[in-house]
Amino acid sequence: MALAFKSTLRGYSAYLEKPERQILRSLFSDVLTLLGGVSPADEPLEEDKPKLFDRFRPRQEAAQLPEAPATENDSPTDAAFWDLVGSLTSDDVQVDLNDPAVQRLLPDARSGHDAEEGSAQFRDLAQEDIRQDKIADLQRAYALVQTPSLMLSQKEAEAFGRALNQVRLVLSSRLDIEHEDDAERVHEIDSVDQATDVERYMALLYNFVSWLQETLMQALIGDL
């Protein structure tokens, strides 16, 4: 069971069990692939050993994810994540700017009658820097979830929050979240019992990532 981020004297603290950290690593890796990035060296995840102050956190500060629906040939988590991204390729990775998820990660610079020209100019000048910044955030977040008890500096917390937001953008694209009604439909999936297929599991993932990001933002804002 995950425990929400909170501000402490040492930094920003949260607790994530091993299955939750595996899920986040897979999500960070998937978004890295969409951006043409590479995941860091895959160090084994540490086993769950809650610190004393995490063992007595109130229930409202906790969230839990189910096992993903399995297919015949895939493990439970693999099945959901391959369906989630649906665009993982070989080692020769290229960024597909026609992918709606990538378009949310690297949006057009302008709107209106000159959107196409403006976006092309913007991408020529800035897209590579933006892409590399996003890759750096995702790689840092990937490495940070090696241990169950997270203790992040402000710089690490800000990067982790940006990485979570990138995951949310990809999930929202895969779930076709365009309007408020779409978001309400997804937010209705709030129980592990409802995650009976890949789409509902993705919805629960979206809600979990949103919850984790919201607790981190609240902790950061509370220190301003």
C-alpha positions as CSV (number, residue, x, y, z in Angstrom):
1,M,0.0,0.0,0.0
2,A,1.4,3.4,-1.0
3,L,1.6,6.2,1.5
4,A,1.2,9.8,0.4
5,F,4.0,12.3,0.2
6,K,4.4,14.6,3.1
7,S,6.9,17.3,4.0
8,T,9.5,16.5,6.7
9,L,12.6,18.2,8.1
10,R,14.7,15.8,6.0
11,G,12.7,16.3,2.7
12,Y,9.6,14.9,1.0
13,S,8.7,11.5,2.3
14,A,6.5,8.8,0.8
15,Y,6.3,5.0,1.0
16,L,5.8,2.7,-2.0
17,E,5.7,-1.1,-1.9
18,K,7.6,-3.1,-4.4
19,P,4.7,-3.8,-6.8
20,E,3.9,-0.1,-6.9
21,R,7.5,0.8,-7.6
22,Q,7.6,-1.8,-10.3
23,I,4.5,-0.3,-11.9
24,L,6.0,3.2,-11.7
25,R,9.3,2.1,-13.2
26,S,7.4,0.4,-16.1
27,L,5.4,3.6,-16.7
28,F,8.5,5.8,-16.6
29,S,10.2,3.4,-19.0
30,D,7.3,3.4,-21.4
31,V,7.2,7.3,-21.5
32,L,11.0,7.3,-22.0
33,T,10.6,5.1,-25.0
34,L,7.9,7.4,-26.5
35,L,10.4,10.3,-26.1
36,G,13.3,8.3,-27.6
37,G,15.0,8.0,-24.3
38,V,16.6,5.0,-22.5
39,S,15.9,3.8,-19.0
40,P,18.7,3.9,-16.4
41,A,20.5,0.7,-15.4
42,D,17.9,-1.6,-13.9
43,E,19.1,-2.0,-10.3
44,P,17.1,-4.6,-8.3
45,L,14.3,-3.0,-6.2
46,E,14.9,-3.1,-2.5
47,E,12.5,-5.2,-0.4
48,D,9.7,-3.5,1.5
49,K,10.8,-2.3,4.9
50,P,8.6,0.5,6.2
51,K,10.2,3.0,8.5
52,L,8.7,3.4,11.9
53,F,7.1,6.7,11.1
54,D,5.4,5.2,8.0
55,R,3.8,2.3,9.9
56,F,1.3,4.5,11.7
57,R,0.1,6.8,8.8
58,P,-3.7,7.3,8.7
59,R,-5.7,5.3,6.1
60,Q,-6.6,8.4,4.1
61,E,-3.0,8.9,3.3
62,A,-2.8,5.5,1.6
63,A,-3.7,4.0,-1.8
64,Q,-3.5,0.6,-3.3
65,L,-3.3,-0.9,-6.8
66,P,-4.5,-4.3,-8.0
67,E,-2.7,-6.8,-10.0
68,A,-3.0,-6.1,-13.8
69,P,-5.2,-8.4,-15.9
70,A,-3.2,-11.2,-17.4
71,T,-3.1,-12.6,-20.9
72,E,-2.1,-16.1,-21.9
73,N,1.6,-15.3,-22.7
74,D,2.3,-12.3,-20.5
75,S,2.8,-11.8,-16.8
76,P,0.1,-9.7,-15.2
77,T,2.0,-6.4,-15.2
78,D,3.5,-6.9,-18.6
79,A,0.1,-7.4,-20.2
80,A,-1.3,-4.1,-19.0
81,F,1.8,-2.1,-19.9
82,W,2.2,-3.5,-23.4
83,D,-1.4,-2.6,-24.1
84,L,-1.0,0.7,-22.4
85,V,1.7,2.1,-24.6
86,G,1.2,0.0,-27.7
87,S,4.1,1.7,-29.5
88,L,7.3,0.3,-28.0
89,T,9.8,-0.5,-30.6
90,S,13.3,-2.0,-31.1
91,D,16.6,-0.4,-30.0
92,D,16.4,2.0,-33.0
93,V,14.0,4.4,-31.3
94,Q,12.5,7.4,-33.1
95,V,10.0,9.9,-31.7
96,D,6.6,9.6,-33.5
97,L,5.2,13.1,-33.5
98,N,2.0,11.8,-34.9
99,D,1.3,9.8,-31.8
100,P,-1.4,11.6,-29.8
101,A,0.5,10.8,-26.5
102,V,3.7,12.3,-27.9
103,Q,1.8,15.4,-29.0
104,R,0.7,15.9,-25.4
105,L,4.2,15.5,-24.2
106,L,5.6,17.8,-26.9
107,P,2.6,20.1,-27.7
108,D,2.4,22.6,-30.6
109,A,3.8,26.0,-29.8
110,R,1.0,28.1,-31.3
111,S,-2.6,28.0,-32.3
112,G,-4.7,29.6,-35.0
113,H,-4.0,30.0,-38.8
114,D,-0.2,30.0,-38.3
115,A,-0.1,27.0,-35.9
116,E,1.6,24.6,-38.4
117,E,4.3,27.1,-39.3
118,G,4.8,28.3,-35.7
119,S,5.0,24.8,-34.4
120,A,7.6,23.8,-36.9
121,Q,9.8,26.8,-36.0
122,F,9.3,26.1,-32.3
123,R,10.3,22.4,-32.7
124,D,13.3,23.3,-34.7
125,L,14.5,25.7,-32.0
126,A,13.4,24.1,-28.7
127,Q,12.0,20.7,-29.0
128,E,15.2,18.8,-28.5
129,D,16.0,20.7,-25.3
130,I,12.4,20.1,-24.0
131,R,12.6,16.4,-24.9
132,Q,16.0,16.0,-23.2
133,D,14.7,17.8,-20.0
134,K,11.7,15.4,-19.9
135,I,14.0,12.4,-20.4
136,A,16.2,13.6,-17.6
137,D,13.2,13.9,-15.2
138,L,11.9,10.5,-16.1
139,Q,15.4,8.9,-15.7
140,R,15.8,10.5,-12.3
141,A,12.3,9.4,-11.2
142,Y,13.1,5.9,-12.4
143,A,16.1,5.7,-10.2
144,L,14.4,7.3,-7.2
145,V,11.9,4.5,-6.8
146,Q,14.5,1.8,-6.1
147,T,13.9,2.1,-2.4
148,P,10.5,1.7,-0.7
149,S,10.9,4.8,1.6
150,L,11.4,7.8,-0.6
151,M,13.0,10.9,0.9
152,L,13.4,13.5,-1.8
153,S,15.1,16.8,-1.8
154,Q,13.2,19.7,-3.2
155,K,15.0,19.4,-6.6
156,E,14.3,15.7,-6.7
157,A,10.7,16.2,-5.7
158,E,10.1,18.7,-8.4
159,A,11.6,16.4,-11.0
160,F,9.6,13.5,-9.7
161,G,6.4,15.6,-10.0
162,R,7.2,16.5,-13.6
163,A,7.8,12.8,-14.4
164,L,4.5,11.8,-12.9
165,N,2.8,14.5,-14.9
166,Q,4.3,13.1,-18.1
167,V,2.9,9.7,-17.2
168,R,-0.5,11.2,-16.6
169,L,-0.4,12.9,-20.0
170,V,0.3,9.6,-21.8
171,L,-2.4,7.7,-19.8
172,S,-4.9,10.5,-20.5
173,S,-4.2,10.1,-24.2
174,R,-4.5,6.3,-24.1
175,L,-7.8,6.7,-22.2
176,D,-9.1,9.4,-24.6
177,I,-9.6,12.0,-21.9
178,E,-10.5,15.1,-23.8
179,H,-13.2,16.7,-21.8
180,E,-14.5,16.9,-18.2
181,D,-17.0,14.1,-18.9
182,D,-14.1,11.9,-19.9
183,A,-12.2,12.7,-16.8
184,E,-15.3,11.9,-14.6
185,R,-15.7,8.6,-16.4
186,V,-12.1,7.7,-15.5
187,H,-12.4,8.9,-11.9
188,E,-15.3,6.6,-11.3
189,I,-12.8,3.7,-11.4
190,D,-11.7,4.0,-7.8
191,S,-11.7,0.5,-6.5
192,V,-9.4,-2.5,-7.2
193,D,-12.6,-4.6,-7.8
194,Q,-13.4,-2.4,-10.8
195,A,-10.1,-3.1,-12.6
196,T,-11.4,-6.1,-14.6
197,D,-9.8,-5.3,-18.0
198,V,-6.9,-3.3,-19.4
199,E,-8.8,-0.1,-19.9
200,R,-10.2,-0.1,-16.4
201,Y,-6.7,-1.0,-15.1
202,M,-5.3,2.0,-17.0
203,A,-7.9,4.2,-15.4
204,L,-7.0,3.0,-12.0
205,L,-3.3,3.7,-12.8
206,Y,-4.2,7.2,-14.0
207,N,-6.1,7.8,-10.7
208,F,-3.2,6.4,-8.7
209,V,-0.6,8.5,-10.4
210,S,-2.8,11.6,-10.1
211,W,-3.2,10.9,-6.4
212,L,0.5,10.5,-5.9
213,Q,1.3,13.6,-7.8
214,E,-1.4,15.6,-6.0
215,T,0.0,14.6,-2.6
216,L,3.5,15.6,-3.7
217,M,2.3,19.0,-5.0
218,Q,0.4,19.7,-1.8
219,A,3.6,18.9,0.2
220,L,5.6,21.2,-2.0
221,I,3.1,24.0,-2.0
222,G,2.8,23.7,1.8
223,D,6.5,24.7,2.1
224,L,6.2,27.9,0.1
